[in-house]
């Protein structure tokens, strides 16, 4: 339009009407076009700081406070702290921009971590991934429970499935015994850092730096590897997600509502699952070794074992109980020595010294009620279910059963101690 006005092919009034501006503004633009050319048509404020820009001194003060006191704060919390503690009002997004420019904050894209894929092992039995998945496997038909999953890394084959009340050393021992008798000894197991597999307490006094499960695998010459992240054992994590979809629905169709029925169902499910999802390994070798230990020896390995010091009175302490050895020539030789206590899953206990079982009698160390033992998170559901069942049984036989559940619980004035050490 301005070029046409300069060439006298259009009037100033016509150009103003087409551009919807005043004739005066057209004359102003003509002067800028003639003086500076087409570059003069841009806004004069381009590439200039905004008149509403926060002063550099305020920005420097905010960044200094962030580096000194709030270096690990995110933009949202840091903006709140600057406003409430330092009377420095800065919007969250402005502060985010400053922090990114100063290297104090990484964007979500920059914080992304990438895990390099790990190739499958080459042969069956070279690496077995194990994990426990707590879920409502029977939906509303039964209580939540845990499924212990053993899967081969080379083939993706399900090697063992077992429904248990909670993820514990005893339950893993039971599944491991069945696994060894069916498949033999693999080269290694791959797990997370659950307390069953890894000593998470740095100052643990017993165990020589290994858990009971790790000690048992060491005696069986099986390696245990603990992953540092969930992505490292992604094969068993992904199959857990698949099982929480497929297995739950097949249990529903079969009408199964308890752990015993589920364990009877899983062998047929494993066969169908492996036929559908398992892959051929890179090598056809089976690296499982035959189990060359007797049944009694395997029972001694797959149990809870600890050492205790024998005093001059042939006494020792274990699980808040005083154990007194019966006097004999062998027991007299154990005075001042450490003996092994073998605690089996069926509740039996043995005291052994140099491979010889020593007769004993036990009694409570004291009769007072102690504080309840700490129950780890993965066993909390089973512990609460046990307490709920026991409490209902007590209420059923008391006069409080005539009242509502809350009233009944408040009117009981007893401390109940259960055989496994739990107190309510």
C-alpha angles and dihedrals in degrees: 000000000000091000090053090051090051090049088050091239092120133030126239091245092052092050091048091051093050094046093041093233133114123274088241090059090049090056090049091052091047090057092051092047093051093045103041105015123224092330089067091067092075122097112273091227095064115124090009125118116262118257087228094052117130111251119261091237091059091049092049091050093050093049091047091054091047093052093045104042111003105039093134096041123111121234095260097051092038091055090051092050093049091050099045100035104030104024088238110139113200126153119248095243094047089051090047090055092049092048093050091050091048093047094245096118136036122211121240090259092051092048093056114118123209123210115207111232115251117223118238118261113258105237140038112266095020093110128006117193115212132190143149122236118199110203145134091268093167093040111211093341094078145005122285115268141168128263115210109212127198113185130174114239097210098051106017089235119155103237100179139002125184132171112220135170093246142348104270141140092257093053092048090050090054093050092043091054091054091045093052093048093049104037107012128230117329123209096247145352121223117208144153124259096271112148090253090067106023134043101235096176108082095201096047109152100205137042098054089253096309135092124238090259091050091049091052092050090049090055089050090049092243120138121230118208120190117207120224094215141023090245091061091064093036094141094068092039091055094046089052088058091048092049092050086061106035103030094046091054094046090050088052092051090048091050093234115160108166143051097255092052091046093052090050090052101047100075091065090043091052091053093052094042094052092047089056104038111020119106132206115265123238089245126036093218121117107217095191111121121216114259103249100183128097123248092253092049091049089051090054091050097047097057139086107273129184138162125237133185117243114222128213090266091058091251133130136173127239131163093348091307130115112228117199118195118220112248115261139134091262093047090051089057090056093062109119091013135101118253129195120246113203113199111191127203092246091061098259120132132199131191111209133183119185089347095306120119112232121209114235146165124222135202136172113284089220134353098224119107113253129207114279117267118253110263114208118234098254091055097042095092093054092045093052091047089053092049092048092053093047093047092051090052091053092047092049091061098042133078089248090077089084091067132065119281095259094047091047093052093049095050096055110097101186134106109223120203117194128208094256093056099260116137130203 
